[in-house]
Amino acid sequence: MKNKSGFTLIETMMVVAITAVASTVSLFSFSDYGSTEALSKDQGRIVSVLEKARAMTLDSLNSSQYGVHFGTSTVTIFPGAAYSSSNASNIVTELNSKVIISDIKLYGDGPDVVFNRLSGETNQFGTTTISLASATSTTRSVTVYRTGLIQPN
């Protein structure tokens, strides 16, 4: 009798099945990582927008105060004491399509934070929460204090 070398059909099918399972697990893990990374980056983006609006106010840029309006998927720097969506001076920042602003809890119950000239303080302080659109239980938040300081949480 001759010895035959090689793989049987069953051995080949087992290798293909194990490879498919490992690939699927890796793909889902990588997908979740990308979403979590998008959430963290947008948290930083919101902090940067708030800090920029406060700095513009403290600099008295164009002799104005500035604020930030929170939409569902955007944050907008606006001049003046009230947000107007039609103002050409607005600076709109889009969030990642995987991220939404899920909760806004600001003193005064509005979606806007306006910084006061000279002091940089605000009367609209509180917390804004962002979450993944596909998993709203995965969240990050940004707190604006009355003093105008901003902290990611």
N, C-alpha and C positions, 0 to 999 in steps of 0.2 A: 504494500500500500504506500502511496505517496503522501507526504505531508503537504497540505496546501496552506499557503500563507495569505493573509489579507484579513479584511473585516467582513463580518456577516452583516446581512441586512438589518438585523435587530440591533447590533452594536452601532451601526451608522445612524439608525433612527433615534437611538438613545442620545447620541452626541448632538444631533440636530435639536431634539426636544430640550435638552439641558441648555444649549446655546440660546434657544428662543426664550426660555424662561429668564435666563440671566440678562438678556438684552432688554426684555420688557421691564424688569425690575430697575435696571439702570436708567432706562428712558424716563420712567415715572419719577425716579429720584432726582434726575437732572432737571426735569420739568418743574418740580416743586422748588428746587434750589433757585431756578431762574425767577420764579414768581416771588419768592421771599427776598431775593436780591433786588427786584424791582420795587418792592415795598420799602425796603431800607433806603434805596436811592431816592425815592420820592419823598420820604420823610426828610431827608437831608435837603432836597430841593425846596420843600415848603419852608424849612428853617431859613434857608438862604434868601428866599423871596421876602419873608418877614423882616429879616435883618436888613435887607436892601431898602425896603420901604422905610424902616426906622432911620437908617442912615441918611436917606434922601430928605426926610423930615428934619433931622438934626442939622443937616447942611443947608436947610431952607432953600432947596433947589427950586428955582423959579418962584421964590417967595411963597411957597405953598407947603401944606402939610400933606402927608401921603398915608394911604391905607391899603389894606389887602382884603379883597373879596374872595370868598371861598365858594366855588361852584361844585358840581358833582365830580368833574374830572379836570378842573382848572383852578389855578390861583392867579388872581389879577391884581397888580399894583395899580392904584388909581390916585390921581391928584385930588386934593380938596377934602371936605369933611364927609361927603356922601358919594357912593358908587353910582356911576352912570355907565351902562353897557355901551353907549354910543360915543363915549369920549375917545377921541383919536389918540390921546396921550396915554391911554391904558397900556400896560405891559402884561400880556397874557402868557402864562406858563402852563403848558399842557402836561398832565400827569401821564404815566405809562398806561396803556390801554388795559393792563391787568389790575390797575389800582383805582379805587374810588374813595372819595371823601364820604365816610359813612355816618359821621356824627359831628355836630358842631355845638359845643356847649360854651357859649360866651356870655358874659354878664351883659344883659341888655337884649338877649335872645335874637341877635341878628347874625348874619353870615359875614360881617365885616369887622376888621380891626383897624382903627384909625389912630395914628400916633400924634401926640401933641407937640407942637413946635416948642423949641427951647429945651424941654425936659425929655422928650422921647417917651413919656409915659402914655398909657392908654386907659380909656374908660371901658373898653370892650376886652376884658381879659378872660381867660379860660382855656379850655382844651379843645383841640380839633383832632378827631380820630380818622385815620385812613385804614382801609382794609383791602384785601384781595377781592376782586369782583367774584371770583369762583369759590372763595372760602372766606366768608365774612367774619369768621371767628379768628382769623389770623390778622392781627391789627398792630399798628404802631400809632403813637400819638405825639402831638406837639403842644406844649403849654406856653401860653403868653401870659406873663405876670403883669400886674398893674404898673410896675416900674418900666415895662416895655421890654424886659429881658425875655428871651425865647429859649426854651429848653426842649430837646427831643426826649421822649419817654419810651 
